[in-house]
Amino acid sequence: MTVEADTAPDPKASLLAFFGTELTRIRTRADLSQARAARMAHTTQSMLSKIEAAKRVPSEDLARDLDTAFGTDGHFARLYPLVIRYAYPSWFLPFVELEKDAVTIRSFQSQIIPGLLQTESYARAMLVKVRPDNLDDLVAARMTRQSVFERDERPRTWFIMDEYVLLRHIGGEAVMRPQLELLLKAGSEPRTVIQVIPREVAAHPGLSGPFTVLGFDDGPDVLFVDGFSQGRMALDGSEVSEGARAYDLLRAVALSPDESADLIGRHLEELGT
């Protein structure tokens, strides 16, 4: 599969789009199919296709591998810092880099589906409401984060969300139906646990806002606390411990994974009725 001319991104639209069109241009000039170029760059045809369409953000390693594959003397490696700078807010990039290496991810959300579990349509419907100048880049960046599930050994992930997240039909039925279906599918994965806090639980430790605790093979856990204008990393041991404790308390008041799946299923059945 290749990026057709009528679906190729406008190279002037963003740096991510420029990167994608440069990849298409150089690959085509070398008379290489996407499948062949992907093998040379140690990636998949699907990933290469999405990068050419500006639907995924390239990794630094891939940028270097593309230069090696095409003999482009660091062209893609020099573009990468510019692409990454505009794809992710500067305050969020450190978290994204840590998330890639985490072996455990514990996430709580009170308002929206966790980013790692969002469909592209849901992410777009949510992000468009803040009227960003770089909507396509933000959506592509959010989808790219989900590559953590494609690692040889995917992280153990735990997601807790308020039931109100399921009641907030972002994008309407056409968006929420596949989104809830994705939640059910994700929750069936052995390394992923999804729990829902029912609306009957009026008060719980997550009322102060969403947060994520990342765990690593080497080094201490890291706490990320989300906020209105931007989130922040918390590295202080005592604050991280408080975050982990709050997460344990949230697990205690949430429905079990099976009960949560049943609740998500009921919300899915109720859509459109």
Sine and cosine of phi, psi and omega as CSV:
sin_phi,cos_phi,sin_psi,cos_psi,sin_omega,cos_omega
0.00,0.00,0.74,-0.67,0.03,-1.00
-0.86,-0.52,0.27,-0.96,0.03,-1.00
-0.99,0.17,0.90,-0.43,-0.01,-1.00
-0.96,0.29,0.38,-0.92,-0.08,-1.00
-0.87,0.50,-0.59,0.81,-0.07,-1.00
-0.99,0.15,-0.14,0.99,0.04,-1.00
-0.91,-0.42,-0.05,1.00,0.01,-1.00
-0.92,0.40,0.59,-0.81,-0.01,-1.00
-0.94,0.34,0.40,-0.92,0.09,-1.00
-0.98,0.21,0.89,-0.46,-0.06,-1.00
-0.88,0.48,-0.32,0.95,0.01,-1.00
-1.00,0.04,-0.12,0.99,-0.09,-1.00
-0.95,0.32,-0.62,0.78,-0.03,-1.00
-0.23,-0.97,0.19,-0.98,0.05,-1.00
-0.93,0.36,-0.53,0.85,0.06,-1.00
-0.91,0.42,-0.66,0.75,0.05,-1.00
-0.91,0.42,-0.63,0.78,0.03,-1.00
-0.90,0.45,-0.68,0.74,0.04,-1.00
-0.86,0.52,-0.72,0.70,-0.02,-1.00
-0.89,0.46,-0.68,0.73,-0.01,-1.00
-0.95,0.31,-0.52,0.86,0.09,-1.00
-0.91,0.42,-0.65,0.76,0.04,-1.00
-0.89,0.46,-0.70,0.71,0.03,-1.00
-0.88,0.47,-0.70,0.71,-0.03,-1.00
-0.88,0.47,-0.74,0.67,-0.06,-1.00
-0.95,0.32,-0.62,0.79,0.04,-1.00
-0.91,0.42,-0.69,0.73,0.00,-1.00
-0.91,0.41,-0.65,0.76,0.03,-1.00
-0.89,0.47,-0.53,0.85,0.03,-1.00
-0.99,0.12,0.02,1.00,0.02,-1.00
0.84,0.54,0.72,0.69,0.00,-1.00
-0.90,-0.43,0.67,-0.74,0.12,-0.99
-0.96,0.29,0.28,-0.96,0.06,-1.00
-0.88,0.48,-0.63,0.77,-0.02,-1.00
-0.89,0.46,-0.71,0.70,-0.01,-1.00
-0.92,0.39,-0.70,0.72,0.01,-1.00
-0.89,0.45,-0.62,0.79,0.01,-1.00
-0.89,0.46,-0.68,0.73,0.03,-1.00
-0.89,0.46,-0.65,0.76,0.00,-1.00
-0.91,0.42,-0.52,0.86,-0.04,-1.00
-0.99,-0.14,0.16,0.99,0.06,-1.00
0.86,0.51,0.68,0.73,0.06,-1.00
-0.69,-0.72,-0.18,-0.98,0.01,-1.00
-0.96,-0.28,0.40,-0.92,0.05,-1.00
-0.88,0.48,-0.62,0.79,0.01,-1.00
-0.86,0.50,-0.71,0.70,0.00,-1.00
-0.91,0.41,-0.68,0.73,0.00,-1.00
-0.88,0.47,-0.66,0.75,0.02,-1.00
-0.88,0.47,-0.67,0.74,-0.02,-1.00
-0.93,0.36,-0.57,0.82,0.04,-1.00
-0.93,0.36,-0.66,0.75,0.04,-1.00
-0.89,0.45,-0.50,0.86,0.02,-1.00
-1.00,0.02,0.09,1.00,-0.01,-1.00
0.87,0.49,0.58,0.81,0.03,-1.00
-0.96,-0.28,-0.09,1.00,0.09,-1.00
-0.63,-0.77,0.50,-0.87,0.03,-1.00
-1.00,-0.04,0.80,-0.60,-0.01,-1.00
-0.93,0.36,0.47,-0.88,0.12,-0.99
-1.00,0.08,0.28,-0.96,0.03,-1.00
-0.90,0.44,-0.63,0.78,0.02,-1.00
-0.90,0.44,-0.64,0.77,0.00,-1.00
-0.92,0.39,-0.64,0.77,0.03,-1.00
-0.84,0.54,-0.68,0.73,0.02,-1.00
-0.93,0.37,-0.64,0.77,0.01,-1.00
-0.91,0.41,-0.56,0.83,0.05,-1.00
-0.91,0.42,-0.66,0.75,0.05,-1.00
-0.88,0.47,-0.65,0.76,0.03,-1.00
-0.92,0.39,-0.69,0.73,-0.04,-1.00
-0.90,0.43,-0.65,0.76,-0.08,-1.00
-0.99,-0.16,-0.12,0.99,-0.04,-1.00
0.89,0.46,0.70,0.71,-0.11,-0.99
-0.99,-0.15,0.26,0.96,0.19,-0.98
0.81,0.59,0.73,0.69,0.09,-1.00
0.99,0.15,0.18,0.98,-0.05,-1.00
-0.85,0.52,-0.79,0.61,-0.04,-1.00
-0.95,0.32,-0.56,0.83,0.04,-1.00
-0.90,0.43,-0.56,0.83,0.03,-1.00
-0.97,0.26,-0.50,0.87,0.04,-1.00
-0.96,0.28,-0.51,0.86,-0.13,-0.99
-0.82,0.58,-0.77,0.64,-0.03,-1.00
-0.85,0.52,-0.55,0.84,0.03,-1.00
-0.94,0.33,-0.67,0.74,0.01,-1.00
-0.88,0.47,-0.75,0.66,-0.07,-1.00
-0.92,0.39,-0.52,0.85,0.00,-1.00
-0.90,0.44,-0.60,0.80,-0.05,-1.00
-0.99,-0.12,-0.27,0.96,0.02,-1.00
-0.98,0.21,-0.59,0.81,-0.01,-1.00
-0.86,-0.50,0.63,-0.77,0.14,-0.99
-0.85,0.52,0.59,-0.81,-0.08,-1.00
-0.85,0.53,-0.57,0.82,-0.03,-1.00
-0.96,0.28,-0.34,0.94,-0.07,-1.00
-1.00,-0.08,-0.38,0.92,-0.07,-1.00
-0.84,0.55,-0.69,0.72,0.03,-1.00
-0.84,0.55,-0.61,0.79,0.03,-1.00
-0.91,0.41,-0.68,0.73,-0.01,-1.00
-0.87,0.50,-0.67,0.75,0.00,-1.00
-0.91,0.42,-0.64,0.77,0.03,-1.00
-0.94,0.34,-0.61,0.79,-0.01,-1.00
-0.86,0.51,-0.57,0.82,0.00,-1.00
-0.88,0.48,-0.51,0.86,-0.09,-1.00
-0.97,-0.23,-0.08,1.00,-0.06,-1.00
-0.92,0.40,0.61,-0.79,0.08,-1.00
-0.99,-0.16,-0.32,0.95,0.13,-0.99
-0.70,-0.71,0.63,-0.78,0.04,-1.00
-0.73,-0.69,0.87,-0.49,0.04,-1.00
-0.89,-0.45,0.91,-0.41,-0.13,-0.99
-0.84,-0.54,0.67,-0.74,0.12,-0.99
-0.84,-0.55,0.72,-0.70,0.05,-1.00
-0.73,-0.69,0.68,-0.74,-0.01,-1.00
-0.94,-0.34,-0.26,0.96,-0.11,-0.99
-0.87,-0.49,-0.57,0.82,-0.11,-0.99
-0.70,-0.71,0.26,-0.96,0.13,-0.99
-0.88,0.48,0.68,-0.73,0.05,-1.00
-0.82,0.57,0.63,-0.78,-0.09,-1.00
-0.82,0.58,-0.60,0.80,-0.02,-1.00
-0.94,0.34,-0.20,0.98,-0.03,-1.00
-0.91,-0.42,0.12,0.99,-0.05,-1.00
-0.99,0.16,0.60,-0.80,0.20,-0.98
-0.98,0.22,0.29,-0.96,0.01,-1.00
-0.89,0.45,-0.63,0.78,-0.02,-1.00
-0.92,0.40,-0.64,0.77,0.03,-1.00
-0.91,0.42,-0.72,0.70,0.00,-1.00
-0.86,0.50,-0.68,0.73,-0.02,-1.00
-0.92,0.39,-0.70,0.72,-0.01,-1.00
-0.89,0.45,-0.54,0.84,0.01,-1.00
-0.97,0.22,-0.74,0.67,-0.09,-1.00
-0.95,0.32,-0.49,0.87,-0.05,-1.00
-0.90,0.44,-0.42,0.91,-0.06,-1.00
-0.95,0.32,-0.33,0.95,0.06,-1.00
-1.00,-0.05,0.05,1.00,0.09,-1.00
0.79,0.62,0.80,0.60,0.01,-1.00
-0.96,0.27,0.45,-0.90,0.06,-1.00
-0.96,0.29,-0.42,0.91,-0.08,-1.00
-0.88,-0.47,0.78,0.62,-0.07,-1.00
-0.83,0.56,-0.75,0.66,-0.05,-1.00
-0.87,0.49,-0.64,0.77,0.02,-1.00
-0.92,0.40,-0.65,0.76,-0.01,-1.00
-0.90,0.43,-0.66,0.75,0.03,-1.00
-0.91,0.42,-0.71,0.70,0.01,-1.00
-0.87,0.49,-0.66,0.76,0.00,-1.00
-0.90,0.43,-0.66,0.75,0.00,-1.00
-0.91,0.43,-0.66,0.75,0.03,-1.00
-0.92,0.39,-0.55,0.83,-0.01,-1.00
-0.90,0.43,-0.58,0.82,0.01,-1.00
-0.85,0.53,-0.46,0.89,-0.04,-1.00
-0.95,0.32,-0.05,1.00,0.07,-1.00
-0.91,0.40,-0.22,0.97,0.06,-1.00
-0.87,0.50,-0.44,0.90,0.01,-1.00
-0.98,0.20,-0.16,0.99,-0.02,-1.00
-0.99,-0.17,0.04,1.00,0.05,-1.00
-0.91,0.42,0.41,-0.91,0.02,-1.00
-0.82,0.57,-0.65,0.76,0.12,-0.99
-0.83,-0.55,0.99,-0.13,-0.08,-1.00
-0.92,0.40,0.49,-0.87,-0.01,-1.00
-0.93,0.37,0.39,-0.92,0.15,-0.99
-0.99,0.13,0.85,-0.53,-0.11,-0.99
-0.87,-0.49,0.59,-0.81,0.00,-1.00
-0.71,-0.70,0.85,-0.52,-0.03,-1.00
-0.86,-0.51,0.80,-0.60,0.10,-1.00
-0.86,-0.51,0.70,-0.71,0.02,-1.00
-0.60,-0.80,0.47,-0.88,0.11,-0.99
-0.94,0.35,0.51,-0.86,0.07,-1.00
-0.88,0.48,-0.44,0.90,0.01,-1.00
-0.87,0.49,-0.41,0.91,0.08,-1.00
-0.87,0.48,-0.64,0.77,-0.02,-1.00
-0.96,0.27,-0.44,0.90,0.00,-1.00
-0.99,0.16,-0.34,0.94,-0.01,-1.00
-1.00,0.08,0.99,-0.12,-0.12,-0.99
-0.99,0.12,0.95,0.31,0.01,-1.00
-0.90,0.44,0.82,-0.57,-0.01,-1.00
0.99,0.10,-0.09,1.00,0.01,-1.00
0.99,0.11,-0.07,-1.00,-0.08,-1.00
-0.86,0.51,-0.64,0.77,-0.07,-1.00
-0.89,0.46,-0.47,0.88,0.03,-1.00
-1.00,-0.01,-0.65,0.76,-0.11,-0.99
-0.95,0.30,-0.53,0.85,-0.02,-1.00
-0.87,0.48,-0.83,0.56,0.05,-1.00
-0.90,0.43,-0.45,0.89,0.03,-1.00
-0.92,0.39,-0.71,0.71,0.02,-1.00
-0.93,0.37,-0.57,0.82,0.07,-1.00
-0.89,0.46,-0.63,0.78,0.04,-1.00
-0.91,0.42,-0.62,0.78,0.05,-1.00
-0.86,0.50,-0.70,0.72,0.00,-1.00
-0.90,0.43,-0.65,0.76,0.02,-1.00
-0.91,0.41,-0.71,0.71,-0.02,-1.00
-0.89,0.46,-0.64,0.77,-0.02,-1.00
-0.93,0.38,-0.28,0.96,0.02,-1.00
-1.00,0.07,-0.16,0.99,0.03,-1.00
-0.95,0.32,0.68,-0.73,-0.06,-1.00
-0.85,0.53,-0.54,0.84,-0.07,-1.00
-0.99,-0.10,0.14,0.99,0.00,-1.00
-0.83,-0.56,0.77,-0.64,0.05,-1.00
-0.87,-0.49,0.74,-0.67,0.05,-1.00
-0.83,-0.55,0.80,-0.60,0.06,-1.00
-0.79,-0.61,0.57,-0.82,0.01,-1.00
-0.89,-0.46,0.72,-0.70,0.11,-0.99
-1.00,0.02,0.91,-0.42,-0.07,-1.00
-0.91,0.42,0.45,-0.90,-0.07,-1.00
-0.89,0.45,-0.33,0.94,0.02,-1.00
-0.92,0.39,-0.36,0.93,0.04,-1.00
-0.99,0.14,0.99,-0.17,-0.13,-0.99
-0.96,0.28,-0.63,0.78,-0.05,-1.00
-0.80,-0.59,0.62,-0.78,0.03,-1.00
-0.34,-0.94,0.17,-0.98,-0.09,-1.00
-0.93,0.38,-0.11,0.99,-0.02,-1.00
-0.99,-0.11,0.12,0.99,-0.06,-1.00
-0.92,0.40,-0.33,0.95,0.01,-1.00
-0.98,0.20,-0.17,0.99,0.08,-1.00
0.71,-0.71,0.21,-0.98,-0.03,-1.00
-0.95,0.32,0.48,-0.88,0.04,-1.00
-0.38,-0.93,0.28,-0.96,-0.02,-1.00
-0.67,-0.75,0.65,-0.76,0.09,-1.00
-0.90,-0.43,0.85,-0.52,0.02,-1.00
-0.98,-0.21,0.69,-0.72,0.05,-1.00
-0.88,-0.47,0.50,-0.87,-0.09,-1.00
-0.72,-0.69,0.38,-0.92,0.09,-1.00
-0.90,0.44,-0.67,0.74,0.02,-1.00
-0.86,-0.51,0.72,-0.70,0.04,-1.00
0.99,-0.12,0.28,-0.96,-0.05,-1.00
-0.97,0.26,0.29,-0.96,0.11,-0.99
-0.91,0.42,0.36,-0.93,0.03,-1.00
-0.79,-0.61,0.68,-0.73,0.03,-1.00
-0.96,-0.29,0.75,-0.66,0.11,-0.99
-0.90,-0.44,0.83,-0.56,-0.02,-1.00
-0.94,-0.35,0.85,-0.52,-0.01,-1.00
-0.98,0.20,0.40,-0.92,-0.02,-1.00
-0.54,-0.84,-0.01,-1.00,-0.05,-1.00
-0.93,0.38,-0.85,0.52,-0.05,-1.00
-1.00,0.04,-0.53,0.85,0.05,-1.00
-0.24,-0.97,0.36,-0.93,0.05,-1.00
-1.00,-0.05,0.00,-1.00,0.02,-1.00
-0.57,-0.82,0.51,-0.86,0.08,-1.00
-1.00,0.03,0.67,-0.74,0.08,-1.00
-0.89,-0.46,0.90,-0.44,-0.04,-1.00
-0.96,-0.29,-0.24,0.97,0.00,-1.00
-0.88,0.47,0.78,-0.62,-0.09,-1.00
-0.83,0.55,-0.65,0.76,-0.05,-1.00
-0.93,0.37,-0.62,0.78,0.01,-1.00
-0.94,0.34,-0.62,0.78,0.04,-1.00
-0.90,0.45,-0.65,0.76,0.03,-1.00
-0.89,0.46,-0.63,0.78,0.05,-1.00
-0.90,0.43,-0.62,0.78,0.05,-1.00
-0.90,0.44,-0.69,0.73,0.02,-1.00
-0.90,0.44,-0.64,0.77,0.02,-1.00
-0.91,0.42,-0.68,0.73,0.04,-1.00
-0.87,0.49,-0.60,0.80,-0.01,-1.00
-0.92,0.39,-0.65,0.76,0.05,-1.00
-0.87,0.49,-0.64,0.77,0.02,-1.00
-0.93,0.37,-0.58,0.82,0.05,-1.00
-0.91,0.41,-0.65,0.76,0.04,-1.00
-0.88,0.48,-0.56,0.83,-0.04,-1.00
-0.93,0.36,-0.53,0.85,-0.05,-1.00
-0.99,-0.11,-0.16,0.99,0.00,-1.00
-0.99,0.16,0.35,-0.94,0.12,-0.99
-0.92,0.40,0.39,-0.92,0.06,-1.00
-0.90,0.44,0.30,-0.96,0.04,-1.00
-0.82,0.58,-0.67,0.74,0.01,-1.00
-0.93,0.38,-0.68,0.74,0.02,-1.00
-0.91,0.41,-0.58,0.81,0.02,-1.00
-0.91,0.41,-0.66,0.75,0.03,-1.00
-0.89,0.45,-0.63,0.77,0.04,-1.00
-0.89,0.45,-0.65,0.76,-0.01,-1.00
-0.92,0.40,-0.69,0.72,0.05,-1.00
-0.87,0.49,-0.66,0.75,0.03,-1.00
-0.88,0.48,-0.63,0.78,0.03,-1.00
-0.92,0.40,-0.64,0.77,0.05,-1.00
-0.89,0.45,-0.61,0.79,0.03,-1.00
-0.90,0.44,-0.68,0.73,0.00,-1.00
-0.90,0.43,-0.55,0.84,-0.07,-1.00
-0.98,0.20,-0.24,0.97,0.00,-1.00
-0.88,0.47,0.76,-0.65,0.05,-1.00
0.99,0.12,0.01,1.00,0.02,-1.00
-1.00,-0.07,0.00,0.00,0.00,0.00
